[in-house]
Amino acid sequence: VQGRALMAPDPGPIYGRVALIGLGLIAGSMALAMRRRGLAGEITGHARSAETRRIAAEIGLVDRVCDTAAAAVEGADLVVLCVPVGAMEAVAREIAPALKPGATVSDVGSVKRA
């Protein structure tokens, strides 16, 4: 097919559940990209602010908005911390007991000032 790349059949989602902790611009971009590519069966999320959680739920940013970070990561295969670097330790301590064995945890820590 001229001008069109041959693609393998869609294998389905890579991750059954992805948890995004922090629901700002980076997490929103990640959620959109994951949905477009079908990379996650479910995307959960948590934000510290009740107002941010309300807006995220209202616009359908993620499939399920959770009141705590620990609840958001339960059963997640991939957890992405999308919070300021200074908040990483506290968030990591909160979610550690709730992490699924074998879950991958990564971050896109934001630094607002140099």
N, C-alpha and C positions, 0 to 999 in steps of 0.2 A: 504494500500500500504506500503510494508515494506521499511524502509529507506527513506521515503519521507513524509514530513509533509502535512497534508491536509490543503488546503488554501481556504478561502472564495473567491467568485468571485470578480474580480477587480471592485471596486466601481467607478473607474475613478479618475481624479485629485481631491485632497483635496482643492487646491487653483486654482482659475481661472488665476490669475496672481501673480507672485512673482517678486519683485524688489530687486536686489543685488546692493548695493551702495559700490563701491570699488571692483575692479575685479582682485584681487590677488589670491594667492594659496588657501585661505580658501573659497572664493567665487567660485572659479573654482571647488573645491571639492564638494561644496554644489550643484552647478548647475549640475554636473555630476551625483551625487546621486539622485537628484530630477528627472532628466530625466530617469535614469535607473528604478526608482520606479514609474514613471508616476504620481508624486505628484503635478505637476503644468501644467496648460494648456499652459501658456506662461511664459517665464523668460525674464525679462528685466534687463538691467544693465547700470551702469555709472561708469566711472573712471575719476579722475581729469585730468590725462595726456591724451592728444590727441593720443599719440603713443600707450598707453595701450588700448584705445578705438579702435584704428585701428586694433591692433593685435587680440583683443577679437572678433571683427566682422569677421576678416579674418579666424580665426579658428573655428568660430561658437560656442564660449563659451556660449553665451546666444542667445535667439531668436531675440532680438532687443537691440542694443547698442544706448544709448541716450547721447546727448551732455550735458545735465544737470541732476543733481540728481532729481530735481523737475519733469522733464519730465519722468524720469524712474519710479517714484512712482505713477504717475497718474493712477488711476483705480486698483492699486495693492491691493490684499487682505492681503498679507504678505510682509513686507519690512524688509530686514536684512542689518544693517549697518556693513560693513566689512572694517572699516577704523581704523586708530590708535585712541586710546582713546582721545588724545589731539585734534582730529578733530571732535569729536562727536557733540559738541555744535553747531559749524558752520553748519554742515550737517543737524542737527535736525532743526535748524532755517530755512534753505533753503527749506527743504521738507515739513515742517509743513503745509503751506497753500495749498499744492497740495495733501495731504493725503486724501484718500477715507474715508468717515465716517465708523467707525468700523474696519478699517484696524489694523492688528497686527503689531507692530514695535518691533524688537528685535535687538540684536547686538552680534557680535563676535569680539569685539574690540581687536585690536592687540597692545601689549606692547612689543616694541623692546628692551628696556633697563629697568633694575630694579633700 
